[in-house]
Amino acid sequence: MADDVVVLIALMMCCSVIGVLWPFVSIALRLLAAAAGLLVRLAGFLVRVVRGGAS
């Protein structure tokens, strides 16, 4: 019985920590997505420049 209580308390603590940190996590994910989009655009631009220069 005591083990179940400890597990429940640990789960509640984890959930509260995730609840507190979630805004920061979501902001970080948005920044990563924006950076990935910029990298893809830059890579496409460089490919076009290189192919245009090669031809």
Predicted model as a PDB file, atoms N, CA, C, CB and O in Angstrom, pLDDT in the B-factor column:
MODEL        1                                                                  
ATOM      1  N   MET A   1       0.838  -1.210   0.000  1.00 72.00           N  
ATOM      2  CA  MET A   1       0.000   0.000   0.000  1.00 72.00           C  
ATOM      3  C   MET A   1       0.867   1.253   0.000  1.00 72.00           C  
ATOM      4  CB  MET A   1      -0.945   0.010   1.223  1.00 72.00           C  
ATOM      5  O   MET A   1       0.587   2.217  -0.712  1.00 72.00           O  
ATOM      6  N   ALA A   2       1.920   1.225   0.805  1.00 80.00           N  
ATOM      7  CA  ALA A   2       2.795   2.402   0.879  1.00 80.00           C  
ATOM      8  C   ALA A   2       3.467   2.655  -0.464  1.00 80.00           C  
ATOM      9  CB  ALA A   2       3.861   2.221   1.979  1.00 80.00           C  
ATOM     10  O   ALA A   2       3.666   3.803  -0.859  1.00 80.00           O  
ATOM     11  N   ASP A   3       3.817   1.573  -1.167  1.00 88.00           N  
ATOM     12  CA  ASP A   3       4.461   1.743  -2.473  1.00 88.00           C  
ATOM     13  C   ASP A   3       3.525   2.432  -3.453  1.00 88.00           C  
ATOM     14  CB  ASP A   3       4.903   0.387  -3.037  1.00 88.00           C  
ATOM     15  O   ASP A   3       3.950   3.284  -4.234  1.00 88.00           O  
ATOM     16  N   ASP A   4       2.257   2.064  -3.409  1.00 91.00           N  
ATOM     17  CA  ASP A   4       1.282   2.701  -4.302  1.00 91.00           C  
ATOM     18  C   ASP A   4       1.187   4.196  -4.018  1.00 91.00           C  
ATOM     19  CB  ASP A   4      -0.105   2.044  -4.149  1.00 91.00           C  
ATOM     20  O   ASP A   4       1.110   5.006  -4.942  1.00 91.00           O  
ATOM     21  N   VAL A   5       1.193   4.553  -2.750  1.00 91.00           N  
ATOM     22  CA  VAL A   5       1.110   5.973  -2.384  1.00 91.00           C  
ATOM     23  C   VAL A   5       2.344   6.719  -2.887  1.00 91.00           C  
ATOM     24  CB  VAL A   5       0.971   6.138  -0.847  1.00 91.00           C  
ATOM     25  O   VAL A   5       2.233   7.830  -3.406  1.00 91.00           O  
ATOM     26  N   VAL A   6       3.521   6.107  -2.732  1.00 93.00           N  
ATOM     27  CA  VAL A   6       4.760   6.745  -3.185  1.00 93.00           C  
ATOM     28  C   VAL A   6       4.721   6.942  -4.692  1.00 93.00           C  
ATOM     29  CB  VAL A   6       5.993   5.903  -2.785  1.00 93.00           C  
ATOM     30  O   VAL A   6       5.117   7.994  -5.193  1.00 93.00           O  
ATOM     31  N   VAL A   7       4.245   5.932  -5.420  1.00 93.00           N  
ATOM     32  CA  VAL A   7       4.170   6.039  -6.874  1.00 93.00           C  
ATOM     33  C   VAL A   7       3.196   7.138  -7.274  1.00 93.00           C  
ATOM     34  CB  VAL A   7       3.747   4.698  -7.496  1.00 93.00           C  
ATOM     35  O   VAL A   7       3.473   7.911  -8.191  1.00 93.00           O  
ATOM     36  N   LEU A   8       2.054   7.213  -6.589  1.00 93.00           N  
ATOM     37  CA  LEU A   8       1.065   8.254  -6.900  1.00 93.00           C  
ATOM     38  C   LEU A   8       1.642   9.637  -6.641  1.00 93.00           C  
ATOM     39  CB  LEU A   8      -0.216   8.053  -6.069  1.00 93.00           C  
ATOM     40  O   LEU A   8       1.462  10.550  -7.447  1.00 93.00           O  
ATOM     41  N   ILE A   9       2.332   9.792  -5.525  1.00 94.00           N  
ATOM     42  CA  ILE A   9       2.928  11.105  -5.208  1.00 94.00           C  
ATOM     43  C   ILE A   9       3.980  11.469  -6.259  1.00 94.00           C  
ATOM     44  CB  ILE A   9       3.570  11.095  -3.781  1.00 94.00           C  
ATOM     45  O   ILE A   9       4.054  12.617  -6.696  1.00 94.00           O  
ATOM     46  N   ALA A  10       4.789  10.490  -6.661  1.00 93.00           N  
ATOM     47  CA  ALA A  10       5.815  10.758  -7.677  1.00 93.00           C  
ATOM     48  C   ALA A  10       5.157  11.162  -8.993  1.00 93.00           C  
ATOM     49  CB  ALA A  10       6.719   9.516  -7.886  1.00 93.00           C  
ATOM     50  O   ALA A  10       5.626  12.086  -9.657  1.00 93.00           O  
ATOM     51  N   LEU A  11       4.082  10.483  -9.377  1.00 92.00           N  
ATOM     52  CA  LEU A  11       3.392  10.830 -10.617  1.00 92.00           C  
ATOM     53  C   LEU A  11       2.812  12.235 -10.546  1.00 92.00           C  
ATOM     54  CB  LEU A  11       2.284   9.819 -10.913  1.00 92.00           C  
ATOM     55  O   LEU A  11       2.893  12.997 -11.510  1.00 92.00           O  
ATOM     56  N   MET A  12       2.222  12.579  -9.394  1.00 92.00           N  
ATOM     57  CA  MET A  12       1.655  13.926  -9.250  1.00 92.00           C  
ATOM     58  C   MET A  12       2.747  14.983  -9.329  1.00 92.00           C  
ATOM     59  CB  MET A  12       0.894  14.054  -7.920  1.00 92.00           C  
ATOM     60  O   MET A  12       2.544  16.042  -9.923  1.00 92.00           O  
ATOM     61  N   MET A  13       3.898  14.705  -8.737  1.00 92.00           N  
ATOM     62  CA  MET A  13       5.003  15.671  -8.792  1.00 92.00           C  
ATOM     63  C   MET A  13       5.488  15.824 -10.224  1.00 92.00           C  
ATOM     64  CB  MET A  13       6.170  15.231  -7.875  1.00 92.00           C  
ATOM     65  O   MET A  13       5.750  16.938 -10.677  1.00 92.00           O  
ATOM     66  N   CYS A  14       5.611  14.699 -10.945  1.00 88.00           N  
ATOM     67  CA  CYS A  14       6.051  14.775 -12.345  1.00 88.00           C  
ATOM     68  C   CYS A  14       5.060  15.579 -13.173  1.00 88.00           C  
ATOM     69  CB  CYS A  14       6.218  13.364 -12.943  1.00 88.00           C  
ATOM     70  O   CYS A  14       5.453  16.399 -14.003  1.00 88.00           O  
ATOM     71  N   CYS A  15       3.777  15.341 -12.944  1.00 87.00           N  
ATOM     72  CA  CYS A  15       2.762  16.075 -13.710  1.00 87.00           C  
ATOM     73  C   CYS A  15       2.814  17.566 -13.401  1.00 87.00           C  
ATOM     74  CB  CYS A  15       1.360  15.525 -13.408  1.00 87.00           C  
ATOM     75  O   CYS A  15       2.671  18.392 -14.303  1.00 87.00           O  
ATOM     76  N   SER A  16       3.017  17.916 -12.135  1.00 90.00           N  
ATOM     77  CA  SER A  16       3.076  19.332 -11.794  1.00 90.00           C  
ATOM     78  C   SER A  16       4.313  19.985 -12.404  1.00 90.00           C  
ATOM     79  CB  SER A  16       3.075  19.515 -10.272  1.00 90.00           C  
ATOM     80  O   SER A  16       4.246  21.126 -12.864  1.00 90.00           O  
ATOM     81  N   VAL A  17       5.441  19.272 -12.413  1.00 88.00           N  
ATOM     82  CA  VAL A  17       6.662  19.817 -13.021  1.00 88.00           C  
ATOM     83  C   VAL A  17       6.455  20.015 -14.512  1.00 88.00           C  
ATOM     84  CB  VAL A  17       7.871  18.886 -12.766  1.00 88.00           C  
ATOM     85  O   VAL A  17       6.845  21.042 -15.068  1.00 88.00           O  
ATOM     86  N   ILE A  18       5.832  19.017 -15.171  1.00 85.00           N  
ATOM     87  CA  ILE A  18       5.572  19.135 -16.607  1.00 85.00           C  
ATOM     88  C   ILE A  18       4.622  20.304 -16.863  1.00 85.00           C  
ATOM     89  CB  ILE A  18       4.977  17.815 -17.172  1.00 85.00           C  
ATOM     90  O   ILE A  18       4.797  21.050 -17.826  1.00 85.00           O  
ATOM     91  N   GLY A  19       3.619  20.461 -16.003  1.00 87.00           N  
ATOM     92  CA  GLY A  19       2.671  21.562 -16.167  1.00 87.00           C  
ATOM     93  C   GLY A  19       3.361  22.918 -16.059  1.00 87.00           C  
ATOM     94  O   GLY A  19       3.018  23.857 -16.777  1.00 87.00           O  
ATOM     95  N   VAL A  20       4.334  23.011 -15.158  1.00 90.00           N  
ATOM     96  CA  VAL A  20       5.044  24.280 -14.987  1.00 90.00           C  
ATOM     97  C   VAL A  20       5.972  24.539 -16.166  1.00 90.00           C  
ATOM     98  CB  VAL A  20       5.843  24.280 -13.673  1.00 90.00           C  
ATOM     99  O   VAL A  20       6.084  25.672 -16.635  1.00 90.00           O  
ATOM    100  N   LEU A  21       6.634  23.496 -16.643  1.00 91.00           N  
ATOM    101  CA  LEU A  21       7.642  23.673 -17.685  1.00 91.00           C  
ATOM    102  C   LEU A  21       7.065  23.647 -19.098  1.00 91.00           C  
ATOM    103  CB  LEU A  21       8.688  22.608 -17.557  1.00 91.00           C  
ATOM    104  O   LEU A  21       7.752  24.021 -20.048  1.00 91.00           O  
ATOM    105  N   TRP A  22       5.807  23.208 -19.253  1.00 88.00           N  
ATOM    106  CA  TRP A  22       5.268  23.038 -20.603  1.00 88.00           C  
ATOM    107  C   TRP A  22       5.323  24.305 -21.461  1.00 88.00           C  
ATOM    108  CB  TRP A  22       3.849  22.569 -20.513  1.00 88.00           C  
ATOM    109  O   TRP A  22       5.665  24.208 -22.640  1.00 88.00           O  
ATOM    110  N   PRO A  23       5.002  25.496 -20.924  1.00 90.00           N  
ATOM    111  CA  PRO A  23       5.111  26.702 -21.771  1.00 90.00           C  
ATOM    112  C   PRO A  23       6.510  26.877 -22.346  1.00 90.00           C  
ATOM    113  CB  PRO A  23       4.734  27.946 -20.969  1.00 90.00           C  
ATOM    114  O   PRO A  23       6.662  27.228 -23.516  1.00 90.00           O  
ATOM    115  N   PHE A  24       7.533  26.635 -21.529  1.00 92.00           N  
ATOM    116  CA  PHE A  24       8.907  26.781 -22.015  1.00 92.00           C  
ATOM    117  C   PHE A  24       9.213  25.717 -23.068  1.00 92.00           C  
ATOM    118  CB  PHE A  24       9.914  26.682 -20.844  1.00 92.00           C  
ATOM    119  O   PHE A  24       9.886  25.994 -24.062  1.00 92.00           O  
ATOM    120  N   VAL A  25       8.716  24.500 -22.845  1.00 89.00           N  
ATOM    121  CA  VAL A  25       8.948  23.423 -23.811  1.00 89.00           C  
ATOM    122  C   VAL A  25       8.275  23.753 -25.136  1.00 89.00           C  
ATOM    123  CB  VAL A  25       8.428  22.075 -23.267  1.00 89.00           C  
ATOM    124  O   VAL A  25       8.861  23.552 -26.200  1.00 89.00           O  
ATOM    125  N   SER A  26       7.044  24.258 -25.075  1.00 92.00           N  
ATOM    126  CA  SER A  26       6.334  24.563 -26.321  1.00 92.00           C  
ATOM    127  C   SER A  26       7.026  25.709 -27.064  1.00 92.00           C  
ATOM    128  CB  SER A  26       4.857  24.927 -26.029  1.00 92.00           C  
ATOM    129  O   SER A  26       7.106  25.689 -28.292  1.00 92.00           O  
ATOM    130  N   ILE A  27       7.520  26.695 -26.337  1.00 95.00           N  
ATOM    131  CA  ILE A  27       8.242  27.799 -26.978  1.00 95.00           C  
ATOM    132  C   ILE A  27       9.516  27.272 -27.634  1.00 95.00           C  
ATOM    133  CB  ILE A  27       8.582  28.912 -25.946  1.00 95.00           C  
ATOM    134  O   ILE A  27       9.845  27.656 -28.757  1.00 95.00           O  
ATOM    135  N   ALA A  28      10.233  26.388 -26.930  1.00 95.00           N  
ATOM    136  CA  ALA A  28      11.465  25.826 -27.495  1.00 95.00           C  
ATOM    137  C   ALA A  28      11.154  25.023 -28.755  1.00 95.00           C  
ATOM    138  CB  ALA A  28      12.184  24.935 -26.457  1.00 95.00           C  
ATOM    139  O   ALA A  28      11.902  25.088 -29.730  1.00 95.00           O  
ATOM    140  N   LEU A  29      10.045  24.257 -28.743  1.00 94.00           N  
ATOM    141  CA  LEU A  29       9.684  23.471 -29.922  1.00 94.00           C  
ATOM    142  C   LEU A  29       9.342  24.389 -31.088  1.00 94.00           C  
ATOM    143  CB  LEU A  29       8.499  22.537 -29.611  1.00 94.00           C  
ATOM    144  O   LEU A  29       9.698  24.103 -32.231  1.00 94.00           O  
ATOM    145  N   ARG A  30       8.649  25.498 -30.802  1.00 96.00           N  
ATOM    146  CA  ARG A  30       8.321  26.443 -31.876  1.00 96.00           C  
ATOM    147  C   ARG A  30       9.591  27.048 -32.461  1.00 96.00           C  
ATOM    148  CB  ARG A  30       7.391  27.559 -31.356  1.00 96.00           C  
ATOM    149  O   ARG A  30       9.707  27.200 -33.677  1.00 96.00           O  
ATOM    150  N   LEU A  31      10.545  27.394 -31.596  1.00 97.00           N  
ATOM    151  CA  LEU A  31      11.805  27.962 -32.083  1.00 97.00           C  
ATOM    152  C   LEU A  31      12.563  26.943 -32.926  1.00 97.00           C  
ATOM    153  CB  LEU A  31      12.679  28.430 -30.905  1.00 97.00           C  
ATOM    154  O   LEU A  31      13.143  27.290 -33.955  1.00 97.00           O  
ATOM    155  N   LEU A  32      12.556  25.679 -32.486  1.00 96.00           N  
ATOM    156  CA  LEU A  32      13.236  24.641 -33.268  1.00 96.00           C  
ATOM    157  C   LEU A  32      12.568  24.469 -34.628  1.00 96.00           C  
ATOM    158  CB  LEU A  32      13.238  23.301 -32.505  1.00 96.00           C  
ATOM    159  O   LEU A  32      13.252  24.311 -35.639  1.00 96.00           O  
ATOM    160  N   ALA A  33      11.244  24.500 -34.659  1.00 97.00           N  
ATOM    161  CA  ALA A  33      10.537  24.354 -35.930  1.00 97.00           C  
ATOM    162  C   ALA A  33      10.850  25.528 -36.852  1.00 97.00           C  
ATOM    163  CB  ALA A  33       9.017  24.248 -35.696  1.00 97.00           C  
ATOM    164  O   ALA A  33      11.054  25.341 -38.051  1.00 97.00           O  
ATOM    165  N   ALA A  34      10.888  26.739 -36.295  1.00 97.00           N  
ATOM    166  CA  ALA A  34      11.204  27.911 -37.108  1.00 97.00           C  
ATOM    167  C   ALA A  34      12.636  27.819 -37.640  1.00 97.00           C  
ATOM    168  CB  ALA A  34      11.015  29.209 -36.287  1.00 97.00           C  
ATOM    169  O   ALA A  34      12.888  28.133 -38.803  1.00 97.00           O  
ATOM    170  N   ALA A  35      13.570  27.389 -36.794  1.00 97.00           N  
ATOM    171  CA  ALA A  35      14.963  27.257 -37.233  1.00 97.00           C  
ATOM    172  C   ALA A  35      15.081  26.199 -38.322  1.00 97.00           C  
ATOM    173  CB  ALA A  35      15.877  26.901 -36.045  1.00 97.00           C  
ATOM    174  O   ALA A  35      15.815  26.384 -39.292  1.00 97.00           O  
ATOM    175  N   ALA A  36      14.362  25.091 -38.164  1.00 97.00           N  
ATOM    176  CA  ALA A  36      14.415  24.043 -39.190  1.00 97.00           C  
ATOM    177  C   ALA A  36      13.858  24.568 -40.505  1.00 97.00           C  
ATOM    178  CB  ALA A  36      13.630  22.791 -38.739  1.00 97.00           C  
ATOM    179  O   ALA A  36      14.414  24.284 -41.566  1.00 97.00           O  
ATOM    180  N   GLY A  37      12.770  25.328 -40.455  1.00 96.00           N  
ATOM    181  CA  GLY A  37      12.210  25.899 -41.676  1.00 96.00           C  
ATOM    182  C   GLY A  37      13.189  26.844 -42.355  1.00 96.00           C  
ATOM    183  O   GLY A  37      13.324  26.837 -43.579  1.00 96.00           O  
ATOM    184  N   LEU A  38      13.868  27.653 -41.558  1.00 97.00           N  
ATOM    185  CA  LEU A  38      14.855  28.568 -42.128  1.00 97.00           C  
ATOM    186  C   LEU A  38      16.008  27.801 -42.769  1.00 97.00           C  
ATOM    187  CB  LEU A  38      15.389  29.518 -41.049  1.00 97.00           C  
ATOM    188  O   LEU A  38      16.488  28.172 -43.841  1.00 97.00           O  
ATOM    189  N   LEU A  39      16.453  26.723 -42.107  1.00 97.00           N  
ATOM    190  CA  LEU A  39      17.543  25.929 -42.670  1.00 97.00           C  
ATOM    191  C   LEU A  39      17.128  25.290 -43.988  1.00 97.00           C  
ATOM    192  CB  LEU A  39      17.987  24.851 -41.680  1.00 97.00           C  
ATOM    193  O   LEU A  39      17.912  25.235 -44.935  1.00 97.00           O  
ATOM    194  N   VAL A  40      15.883  24.804 -44.043  1.00 97.00           N  
ATOM    195  CA  VAL A  40      15.411  24.186 -45.286  1.00 97.00           C  
ATOM    196  C   VAL A  40      15.366  25.228 -46.399  1.00 97.00           C  
ATOM    197  CB  VAL A  40      14.012  23.546 -45.088  1.00 97.00           C  
ATOM    198  O   VAL A  40      15.775  24.945 -47.526  1.00 97.00           O  
ATOM    199  N   ARG A  41      14.872  26.432 -46.096  1.00 97.00           N  
ATOM    200  CA  ARG A  41      14.833  27.486 -47.117  1.00 97.00           C  
ATOM    201  C   ARG A  41      16.235  27.861 -47.572  1.00 97.00           C  
ATOM    202  CB  ARG A  41      14.109  28.726 -46.582  1.00 97.00           C  
ATOM    203  O   ARG A  41      16.484  28.032 -48.766  1.00 97.00           O  
ATOM    204  N   LEU A  42      17.146  27.989 -46.618  1.00 97.00           N  
ATOM    205  CA  LEU A  42      18.525  28.348 -46.957  1.00 97.00           C  
ATOM    206  C   LEU A  42      19.169  27.263 -47.815  1.00 97.00           C  
ATOM    207  CB  LEU A  42      19.354  28.576 -45.680  1.00 97.00           C  
ATOM    208  O   LEU A  42      19.866  27.564 -48.784  1.00 97.00           O  
ATOM    209  N   ALA A  43      18.932  25.993 -47.455  1.00 96.00           N  
ATOM    210  CA  ALA A  43      19.496  24.901 -48.235  1.00 96.00           C  
ATOM    211  C   ALA A  43      18.932  24.909 -49.652  1.00 96.00           C  
ATOM    212  CB  ALA A  43      19.216  23.554 -47.556  1.00 96.00           C  
ATOM    213  O   ALA A  43      19.674  24.720 -50.616  1.00 96.00           O  
ATOM    214  N   GLY A  44      17.630  25.126 -49.785  1.00 95.00           N  
ATOM    215  CA  GLY A  44      17.030  25.184 -51.117  1.00 95.00           C  
ATOM    216  C   GLY A  44      17.598  26.335 -51.931  1.00 95.00           C  
ATOM    217  O   GLY A  44      17.858  26.187 -53.125  1.00 95.00           O  
ATOM    218  N   PHE A  45      17.790  27.482 -51.288  1.00 94.00           N  
ATOM    219  CA  PHE A  45      18.361  28.633 -51.973  1.00 94.00           C  
ATOM    220  C   PHE A  45      19.782  28.340 -52.451  1.00 94.00           C  
ATOM    221  CB  PHE A  45      18.354  29.852 -51.052  1.00 94.00           C  
ATOM    222  O   PHE A  45      20.144  28.660 -53.583  1.00 94.00           O  
ATOM    223  N   LEU A  46      20.590  27.724 -51.569  1.00 93.00           N  
ATOM    224  CA  LEU A  46      21.971  27.406 -51.939  1.00 93.00           C  
ATOM    225  C   LEU A  46      22.012  26.390 -53.074  1.00 93.00           C  
ATOM    226  CB  LEU A  46      22.741  26.870 -50.725  1.00 93.00           C  
ATOM    227  O   LEU A  46      22.849  26.503 -53.970  1.00 93.00           O  
ATOM    228  N   VAL A  47      21.119  25.397 -53.051  1.00 93.00           N  
ATOM    229  CA  VAL A  47      21.076  24.407 -54.137  1.00 93.00           C  
ATOM    230  C   VAL A  47      20.751  25.094 -55.453  1.00 93.00           C  
ATOM    231  CB  VAL A  47      20.034  23.300 -53.837  1.00 93.00           C  
ATOM    232  O   VAL A  47      21.355  24.801 -56.485  1.00 93.00           O  
ATOM    233  N   ARG A  48      19.780  26.021 -55.408  1.00 92.00           N  
ATOM    234  CA  ARG A  48      19.434  26.725 -56.639  1.00 92.00           C  
ATOM    235  C   ARG A  48      20.596  27.569 -57.146  1.00 92.00           C  
ATOM    236  CB  ARG A  48      18.212  27.605 -56.418  1.00 92.00           C  
ATOM    237  O   ARG A  48      20.854  27.619 -58.349  1.00 92.00           O  
ATOM    238  N   VAL A  49      21.296  28.230 -56.233  1.00 92.00           N  
ATOM    239  CA  VAL A  49      22.429  29.070 -56.631  1.00 92.00           C  
ATOM    240  C   VAL A  49      23.527  28.215 -57.242  1.00 92.00           C  
ATOM    241  CB  VAL A  49      22.976  29.861 -55.425  1.00 92.00           C  
ATOM    242  O   VAL A  49      24.091  28.558 -58.281  1.00 92.00           O  
ATOM    243  N   VAL A  50      23.831  27.072 -56.571  1.00 92.00           N  
ATOM    244  CA  VAL A  50      24.905  26.207 -57.062  1.00 92.00           C  
ATOM    245  C   VAL A  50      24.541  25.619 -58.416  1.00 92.00           C  
ATOM    246  CB  VAL A  50      25.196  25.081 -56.057  1.00 92.00           C  
ATOM    247  O   VAL A  50      25.374  25.591 -59.322  1.00 92.00           O  
ATOM    248  N   ARG A  51      23.305  25.150 -58.565  1.00 91.00           N  
ATOM    249  CA  ARG A  51      22.890  24.571 -59.844  1.00 91.00           C  
ATOM    250  C   ARG A  51      22.862  25.629 -60.933  1.00 91.00           C  
ATOM    251  CB  ARG A  51      21.513  23.914 -59.716  1.00 91.00           C  
ATOM    252  O   ARG A  51      23.253  25.374 -62.072  1.00 91.00           O  
ATOM    253  N   GLY A  52      22.395  26.823 -60.573  1.00 86.00           N  
ATOM    254  CA  GLY A  52      22.363  27.899 -61.561  1.00 86.00           C  
ATOM    255  C   GLY A  52      23.769  28.296 -61.973  1.00 86.00           C  
ATOM    256  O   GLY A  52      24.022  28.581 -63.143  1.00 86.00           O  
ATOM    257  N   GLY A  53      24.698  28.315 -60.996  1.00 73.00           N  
ATOM    258  CA  GLY A  53      26.072  28.668 -61.314  1.00 73.00           C  
ATOM    259  C   GLY A  53      26.755  27.571 -62.122  1.00 73.00           C  
ATOM    260  O   GLY A  53      27.564  27.857 -63.004  1.00 73.00           O  
ATOM    261  N   ALA A  54      26.424  26.300 -61.817  1.00 63.00           N  
ATOM    262  CA  ALA A  54      27.044  25.188 -62.521  1.00 63.00           C  
ATOM    263  C   ALA A  54      26.588  25.134 -63.964  1.00 63.00           C  
ATOM    264  CB  ALA A  54      26.729  23.877 -61.826  1.00 63.00           C  
ATOM    265  O   ALA A  54      27.369  24.818 -64.862  1.00 63.00           O  
ATOM    266  N   SER A  55      25.311  25.447 -64.183  1.00 55.00           N  
ATOM    267  CA  SER A  55      24.802  25.426 -65.558  1.00 55.00           C  
ATOM    268  C   SER A  55      25.138  26.754 -66.221  1.00 55.00           C  
ATOM    269  CB  SER A  55      23.260  25.161 -65.591  1.00 55.00           C  
ATOM    270  O   SER A  55      24.805  26.964 -67.387  1.00 55.00           O  
TER     271      SER A  55                                                      
ENDMDL                                                                          
END                                                                             
